[in-house]
Every structure is written in C-alpha cells, then in structure tokens.
Amino acid sequence: MYLVQELMQTDLHVTLNDGTGLSNGQIRDILLQLLSGLSAIHRADIIHTNLEPSSILLNKKNGNEFHLKICNFEFALSSNTGYDKTRLPPSATEYVAPEITHECEGYSKVLQILSRCELH
C-alpha cells in the first residue's frame, strides 16, 4: 500500500529558524490555519499529542502567504480511548497527569488535550 501526499516546501521549525522572520500578518495567518486545523481534528475526536513546529508543514503561496498542513499523526489518539502510555511520543512520557493514570471520574476530552500540553 502506498500513501501519496502533496509535497510541502518546508516546515514551521525551519521557517522560524531561517533568520528571515515572519511578519505579523504571516503569524496571524499561520495561527488561524493552525487553530482551524486543530478544531477540525478535535471535532473528529482525535488528539494529536505531538504537535510541534516540525509537525506543521508550509508551502509559500502568493507573495508572503503560507498554506499550512498538520502532519505527524503517528502518536495521535482517539479521545474516546483510555490512557495508553505506549502510544505517546517519548518526550511526553516524562510527565503524565495523575488524572490520566488513575482514570479519574469526570475525565473529559478537554482534560485529555490539556494534560498532553508541553511547555517549551
């Protein structure tokens, strides 16, 4: 089986570190597209768990605009499933919220998303 996808020019990590910087308009457009994509993913009851700049692919469009795609779903989880430490990226296993490991009552999709946030 083969999976064919559109070739993207770069990722957000490379773009942020290339020394040219981004304008306020570009930052706004990237954030809007990212939030729209995350909203669609969450409506499908999927939690990415490993969202980082290198997981955000970019193509430069007309002038200074970017077209964004979210990738790297190898550790994605359905919000309908329980906690499975083996499905998390290696960096996420350093801290796991207690409400996940103890399967607390009232544990919700929102808590599952927030408990997987990492601060950089």
C-alpha positions in Angstrom: 0.0 0.0 0.0 1.3 3.5 -0.9 0.2 6.8 0.5 0.7 9.7 -1.8 0.6 13.3 -0.4 1.3 16.7 -1.7 5.0 17.7 -1.4 5.3 20.6 1.0 8.2 23.1 0.8 9.2 23.4 4.4 8.0 23.2 8.0 7.5 25.8 10.7 10.6 24.8 12.6 12.8 25.6 9.6 10.9 28.8 8.8 11.2 30.1 12.4 15.0 29.4 12.4 16.0 30.6 8.9 16.7 34.1 10.1 14.3 36.0 7.9 11.5 36.2 10.5 7.7 36.3 9.9 5.6 39.4 9.6 2.6 39.9 12.0 0.3 39.1 9.1 2.1 35.8 8.4 2.0 34.9 12.0 -1.7 35.7 12.2 -2.4 33.6 9.0 -0.4 30.6 10.3 -2.1 30.7 13.7 -5.6 31.0 12.1 -4.9 28.0 9.8 -3.4 26.0 12.7 -6.3 26.7 15.0 -8.8 25.8 12.2 -6.9 22.5 11.6 -6.8 21.6 15.2 -10.5 22.4 15.5 -11.3 20.0 12.7 -9.0 17.3 14.2 -10.7 17.7 17.7 -14.2 17.6 16.1 -13.2 14.2 14.7 -12.3 13.2 18.3 -8.6 13.0 17.5 -5.9 14.3 19.8 -2.5 14.9 18.1 -0.3 14.6 21.2 2.9 15.6 19.4 2.2 19.0 17.9 5.5 20.9 17.4 6.9 23.3 14.8 8.3 20.4 12.7 4.8 18.9 12.5 3.5 21.9 10.8 4.2 21.9 7.1 4.2 25.0 5.0 4.0 25.9 1.3 4.6 29.5 0.3 1.7 30.8 -1.8 1.1 34.2 -3.5 3.6 36.7 -2.2 4.1 36.2 1.6 1.2 33.9 2.3 1.6 30.3 3.6 -0.6 27.2 3.1 -0.4 25.0 6.2 -0.8 21.3 6.8 -0.6 19.4 10.1 1.4 16.2 9.9 3.0 13.5 12.2 -0.1 11.7 13.5 1.9 8.6 14.5 1.1 9.2 18.2 -2.4 10.6 17.7 -5.2 9.2 19.9 -8.9 9.0 19.7 -10.4 11.0 22.6 -12.8 8.0 23.1 -10.0 5.7 24.2 -8.4 5.4 27.5 -4.8 6.2 28.5 -2.1 4.1 26.8 1.4 5.2 27.7 2.9 3.2 24.8 1.0 5.4 22.3 2.6 8.7 23.5 5.7 10.3 22.0 8.9 9.6 24.0 9.0 13.2 25.2 5.5 13.1 26.6 6.2 10.2 28.9 8.3 12.3 31.2 5.2 13.7 32.7 1.8 12.2 32.7 -1.1 13.9 34.5 -2.4 11.9 37.5 -6.0 12.1 36.2 -4.9 10.0 33.2 -3.1 7.3 35.1 -5.8 6.9 37.7 -8.6 7.2 35.3 -10.5 9.7 37.4 -14.2 10.1 37.1 -15.3 13.0 35.0 -12.1 12.9 32.9 -13.1 14.7 29.7 -11.7 15.3 26.2 -10.6 18.8 27.3 -8.6 17.5 30.2 -7.1 14.9 27.9 -5.9 17.6 25.5 -4.6 19.9 28.2 -2.8 17.1 30.0 -0.8 16.4 26.9 0.4 20.0 26.5 4.1 20.6 26.8 5.8 23.8 27.7 8.9 24.8 25.6 
